[in-house]
Amino acid sequence: MVSMEIQNLRVYERRGLLEPDRTAGGTRLYSADDIDRLHRIRELLAEGLNLAGIAHVLELEDRVGALEAQVARLRAR
């Protein structure tokens, strides 16, 4: 489990770095993917990136993952 301050989690969500599901009452529900993303955010912060840089890196990593999945589907045909 990742231990983080609640205010940091709120900032990450406001900045679009993380989008956890919510209960009907508004409580955040963190999935395994959300936890992995929090680990990645922590790693990037430790490397000295600011939140804008982290957003860019995460966006690029998401795009690469989507492209890799597309290539795998095309190769499976």
N, C-alpha and C positions, 0 to 999 in steps of 0.2 A: 504494500500500500504506500502511496505517496503522501507524505505529510507536508501540507502547504497551508499557508494562512488563507483564511476565507476571503480577505480583501484581495489577495492575489488572484484567486479563482474568479472573483467578480470582474477584475480588470481583464483577465484573459478572455472571459466571455464577452465583455463589452468590445474588446478589440477584435473579436471574431476568431480568436485562436482556438476556441473550444466551444462546442455547442451541445452541452449535455441535455438529455431529455428531462422532463419535469413531470412531477405528479400533478394531479388535479389541484392540489393545494399549493403548488409552486416549488416544492422541494426538488432540488437538483438530483438527478439519477445518473451517476457516472458509470458508463459501460467499460468493459475491458479495453476497448479502443480508446476511450477517453483517458483512461489511466496511462496507456502507452503514450498517448500524445502529451500528457502532463510530464512523463519522464523525459520525452524529447525536448519539451520546452525547458525543463530544468537543465538538461545537457547543454542546450544552446545558450542559456543564460550564463552557465559556468564558463563557456567559451568566449564570453564577452559580447554577445550580440544583444542589441536592444530589442524591444518588442516589435518595432517595425521590421527589423532584420529577420526576426524569428517568423513573423507573418509571411515574409517573402520566401524564406526557406521552406516552411511548411506547405505553402502553396505549390512550390516547385516539386517538393516530394510527393504531394498528392497527384500532381499532373503526371509525374514519372510513373507512379503506381498505376494510374488509369491507363497510360500508354502501354505499360508492360502487360496489363490484363488484356488489352485489345490485341496485342501481338500474339499472346498465348491463344486467344480465341481464334485468330486467323490461322495460326499454325495447326490448330486442332481440326481444321476443316479437311 
